[in-house]
Amino acid sequence: MTPYASLPAATRHVVLRDQLPATVGLLKQRRAAEIAEGDIDDYVALHWLEWQGGTLRLTTTGENVCKHQTALQNRAGERARR
């Protein structure tokens, strides 16, 4: 269980959204075993990830959330560099 699993649902949703780009990075590197089981369950419940043929993959919704979150993180990084 992750330290965030006991957070209120709204807060947990924010934490998962913030972590989604890193989670996707782990999936792309074929390191899904490093993703906490509770996080996987929550991502699946949010329909951001799904099991397909024994493989965990990003859904269209998850892809959109990830793109949005990555753009926000990039903008924040650009502001910090100014």
N, CA, C and O of each residue as an XYZ file, in Angstrom:
328
protein
N       0.836     -1.171      0.000
C       0.000      0.000      0.000
C       0.891      1.248      0.000
O       1.887      1.308      0.720
N       0.522      2.231     -0.808
C       1.304      3.461     -0.849
C       0.928      4.346      0.327
O      -0.148      4.185      0.904
N       1.804      5.282      0.692
C       1.480      6.171      1.812
C       0.283      7.067      1.510
O      -0.276      7.679      2.421
N      -0.114      7.152      0.251
C      -1.223      8.023     -0.131
C      -2.561      7.300     -0.159
O      -3.596      7.938     -0.356
N      -2.567      6.005      0.030
C      -3.790      5.215     -0.111
C      -4.869      5.620      0.882
O      -6.057      5.450      0.605
N      -4.473      6.156      2.036
C      -5.462      6.512      3.051
C      -5.954      7.952      2.916
O      -6.742      8.410      3.744
N      -5.513      8.662      1.904
C      -5.952     10.043      1.703
C      -7.412     10.096      1.285
O      -7.934      9.128      0.731
N      -8.078     11.223      1.545
C      -9.442     11.387      1.031
C      -9.446     11.232     -0.489
O      -8.450     11.526     -1.150
N     -10.560     10.775     -1.034
C     -10.642     10.467     -2.468
C     -10.219     11.627     -3.348
O      -9.501     11.423     -4.327
N     -10.654     12.857     -3.020
C     -10.316     14.014     -3.861
C      -8.808     14.258     -3.850
O      -8.214     14.545     -4.889
N      -8.196     14.144     -2.682
C      -6.748     14.344     -2.574
C      -6.009     13.212     -3.281
O      -5.019     13.446     -3.973
N      -6.486     12.002     -3.107
C      -5.867     10.831     -3.752
C      -5.901     10.987     -5.264
O      -4.939     10.642     -5.950
N      -7.008     11.506     -5.783
C      -7.158     11.730     -7.222
C      -6.077     12.697     -7.712
O      -5.481     12.474     -8.765
N      -5.822     13.762     -6.958
C      -4.802     14.751     -7.327
C      -3.413     14.114     -7.322
O      -2.616     14.343     -8.231
N      -3.128     13.318     -6.302
C      -1.820     12.650     -6.208
C      -1.635     11.702     -7.392
O      -0.570     11.688     -8.010
N      -2.658     10.912     -7.712
C      -2.561      9.989     -8.840
C      -2.370     10.746    -10.153
O      -1.569     10.343    -10.996
N      -3.106     11.840    -10.323
C      -2.974     12.645    -11.543
C      -1.548     13.190    -11.670
O      -0.963     13.165    -12.752
N      -0.997     13.681    -10.560
C       0.365     14.218    -10.580
C       1.400     13.135    -10.882
O       2.420     13.409    -11.516
N       1.142     11.914    -10.434
C       2.088     10.814    -10.621
C       1.919     10.100    -11.966
O       2.770      9.299    -12.352
N       0.828     10.386    -12.676
C       0.536      9.631    -13.897
C       1.663      9.679    -14.928
O       1.999      8.631    -15.480
N       2.268     10.836    -15.220
C       3.364     10.817    -16.209
C       4.519      9.884    -15.809
O       5.078      9.189    -16.658
N       4.867      9.870    -14.538
C       5.937      8.972    -14.075
C       5.493      7.515    -14.178
O       6.291      6.644    -14.526
N       4.234      7.249    -13.879
C       3.695      5.894    -13.996
C       3.739      5.430    -15.447
O       4.118      4.293    -15.728
N       3.355      6.304    -16.361
C       3.402      5.976    -17.792
C       4.847      5.708    -18.216
O       5.112      4.814    -19.019
N       5.767      6.485    -17.672
C       7.180      6.250    -17.958
C       7.616      4.857    -17.536
O       8.356      4.189    -18.259
N       7.163      4.418    -16.373
C       7.489      3.062    -15.922
C       6.891      2.015    -16.857
O       7.532      1.008    -17.160
N       5.654      2.254    -17.315
C       5.037      1.305    -18.247
C       5.834      1.229    -19.546
O       6.049      0.139    -20.077
N       6.268      2.369    -20.055
C       7.028      2.393    -21.307
C       8.370      1.686    -21.166
O       8.893      1.128    -22.131
N       8.919      1.714    -19.957
C      10.202      1.048    -19.701
C      10.007     -0.404    -19.277
O      10.962     -1.082    -18.897
N       8.756     -0.877    -19.345
C       8.406     -2.244    -18.948
C       8.798     -2.527    -17.492
O       9.349     -3.578    -17.164
N       8.489     -1.538    -16.626
C       8.785     -1.663    -15.203
C       7.501     -1.523    -14.380
O       7.504     -0.909    -13.313
N       6.418     -2.094    -14.879
C       5.120     -1.988    -14.203
C       5.159     -2.579    -12.792
O       4.369     -2.183    -11.935
N       6.056     -3.508    -12.548
C       6.162     -4.113    -11.220
C       6.548     -3.087    -10.161
O       6.361     -3.327     -8.968
N       7.084     -1.945    -10.589
C       7.482     -0.895     -9.654
C       6.323      0.033     -9.289
O       6.478      0.914     -8.444
N       5.178     -0.160     -9.914
C       3.997      0.644     -9.604
C       3.261     -0.052     -8.463
O       2.984     -1.249     -8.535
N       2.950      0.692     -7.425
C       2.266      0.101     -6.263
C       0.927     -0.505     -6.680
O       0.192      0.069     -7.484
N       0.629     -1.669     -6.123
C      -0.606     -2.384     -6.469
C      -1.844     -1.519     -6.230
O      -2.767     -1.511     -7.045
N      -1.862     -0.796     -5.116
C      -2.987      0.083     -4.803
C      -3.153      1.185     -5.828
O      -4.272      1.577     -6.160
N      -2.014      1.690     -6.336
C      -2.071      2.723     -7.378
C      -2.673      2.148     -8.650
O      -3.507      2.786     -9.291
N      -2.255      0.954     -9.011
C      -2.801      0.315    -10.216
C      -4.307      0.155    -10.087
O      -5.053      0.465    -11.016
N      -4.749     -0.327     -8.939
C      -6.192     -0.500     -8.715
C      -6.934      0.829     -8.874
O      -8.001      0.889     -9.485
N      -6.359      1.874     -8.322
C      -7.009      3.189     -8.406
C      -6.987      3.735     -9.830
O      -7.976      4.312    -10.284
N      -5.874      3.562    -10.539
C      -5.809      4.010    -11.933
C      -6.834      3.261    -12.790
O      -7.468      3.853    -13.664
N      -6.992      1.983    -12.542
C      -7.981      1.190    -13.285
C      -9.390      1.676    -12.935
O     -10.236      1.799    -13.821
N      -9.651      1.952    -11.654
C     -10.963      2.448    -11.236
C     -11.283      3.803    -11.870
O     -12.442      4.102    -12.155
N     -10.253      4.617    -12.088
C     -10.438      5.923    -12.730
C     -10.531      5.807    -14.253
O     -10.807      6.791    -14.939
N     -10.300      4.605    -14.776
C     -10.284      4.336    -16.223
C      -9.127      5.055    -16.923
O      -9.237      5.447    -18.084
N      -8.016      5.220    -16.196
C      -6.812      5.802    -16.782
C      -5.875      4.699    -17.275
O      -5.100      4.905    -18.209
N      -5.952      3.537    -16.647
C      -5.203      2.359    -17.075
C      -6.192      1.200    -17.186
O      -7.248      1.207    -16.553
N      -5.836      0.205    -18.002
C      -6.670     -0.983    -18.124
C      -5.784     -2.189    -18.370
O      -4.663     -2.077    -18.867
N      -6.315     -3.339    -18.011
C      -5.642     -4.598    -18.293
C      -6.111     -5.072    -19.651
O      -7.311     -5.142    -19.916
N      -5.166     -5.395    -20.504
C      -5.507     -5.920    -21.824
C      -4.576     -7.086    -22.112
O      -3.374     -6.907    -22.312
N      -5.146     -8.279    -22.129
C      -4.348     -9.469    -22.402
C      -3.212     -9.663    -21.419
O      -2.129    -10.103    -21.807
N      -3.438     -9.342    -20.146
C      -2.404     -9.504    -19.130
C      -1.395     -8.382    -19.086
O      -0.432     -8.434    -18.321
N      -1.610     -7.364    -19.905
C      -0.704     -6.220    -19.953
C      -1.440     -4.973    -19.491
O      -2.584     -4.737    -19.881
N      -0.787     -4.185    -18.665
C      -1.354     -2.938    -18.206
C      -1.062     -1.870    -19.255
O       0.083     -1.693    -19.673
N      -2.117     -1.155    -19.679
C      -1.897     -0.130    -20.698
C      -2.723      1.100    -20.392
O      -3.723      1.043    -19.677
N      -2.285      2.204    -20.948
C      -2.943      3.491    -20.800
C      -4.207      3.519    -21.646
O      -4.193      3.089    -22.799
N      -5.302      4.024    -21.080
C      -6.538      4.184    -21.849
C      -6.499      5.532    -22.572
O      -5.591      6.333    -22.350
N      -7.468      5.774    -23.420
C      -7.558      7.068    -24.095
C      -7.738      8.179    -23.068
O      -7.125      9.240    -23.180
N      -8.574      7.934    -22.073
C      -8.777      8.925    -21.012
C      -7.463      9.171    -20.270
O      -7.092     10.317    -20.014
N      -6.773      8.100    -19.932
C      -5.486      8.226    -19.247
C      -4.477      8.982    -20.082
O      -3.706      9.788    -19.560
N      -4.480      8.722    -21.381
C      -3.566      9.426    -22.283
C      -3.854     10.927    -22.271
O      -2.930     11.740    -22.240
N      -5.132     11.286    -22.296
C      -5.500     12.702    -22.268
C      -5.118     13.365    -20.947
O      -4.614     14.488    -20.938
N      -5.357     12.674    -19.834
C      -4.975     13.198    -18.525
C      -3.462     13.362    -18.457
O      -2.969     14.370    -17.950
N      -2.733     12.389    -18.958
C      -1.272     12.426    -18.936
C      -0.734     13.577    -19.783
O       0.178     14.287    -19.357
N      -1.290     13.765    -20.974
C      -0.857     14.872    -21.835
C      -1.102     16.211    -21.158
O      -0.247     17.096    -21.191
N      -2.265     16.357    -20.550
C      -2.599     17.604    -19.855
C      -1.645     17.834    -18.690
O      -1.135     18.940    -18.511
N      -1.406     16.799    -17.905
C      -0.528     16.917    -16.747
C       0.908     17.216    -17.169
O       1.585     18.020    -16.529
N       1.372     16.584    -18.229
C       2.725     16.838    -18.730
C       2.858     18.277    -19.205
O       3.875     18.923    -18.957
N       1.831     18.784    -19.890
C       1.859     20.175    -20.344
C       1.916     21.131    -19.153
O       2.663     22.109    -19.178
N       1.137     20.853    -18.117
C       1.172     21.697    -16.923
C       2.544     21.673    -16.258
O       3.056     22.709    -15.836
N       3.130     20.490    -16.169
C       4.454     20.373    -15.556
C       5.506     21.089    -16.389
O       6.420     21.704    -15.839
N       5.386     21.016    -17.708
C       6.340     21.716    -18.583
C       6.221     23.226    -18.415
O       7.232     23.925    -18.331
N       4.979     23.735    -18.365
C       4.774     25.175    -18.160
C       5.324     25.621    -16.830
O       5.939     26.683    -16.741
N       5.118     24.831    -15.790
C       5.642     25.173    -14.465
C       7.166     25.211    -14.496
O       7.781     26.077    -13.873
N       7.774     24.274    -15.218
C       9.235     24.252    -15.340
C       9.754     25.464    -16.086
O      10.790     26.025    -15.728
N       9.032     25.871    -17.130
C       9.437     27.055    -17.888
C       9.365     28.302    -17.020
O      10.266     29.140    -17.071
N       8.308     28.439    -16.222
C       8.181     29.594    -15.322
C       9.296     29.608    -14.291
O       9.812     30.670    -13.940
N       9.664     28.441    -13.811
C      10.720     28.360    -12.796
C      12.075     28.763    -13.376
O      12.924     29.286    -12.655
N      12.281     28.529    -14.654
C      13.566     28.872    -15.294
C      13.672     30.370    -15.585
O      14.771     30.881    -15.802
N      12.554     31.068    -15.592
C      12.586     32.511    -15.920
C      13.093     33.336    -14.786
O      13.180     34.558    -14.902
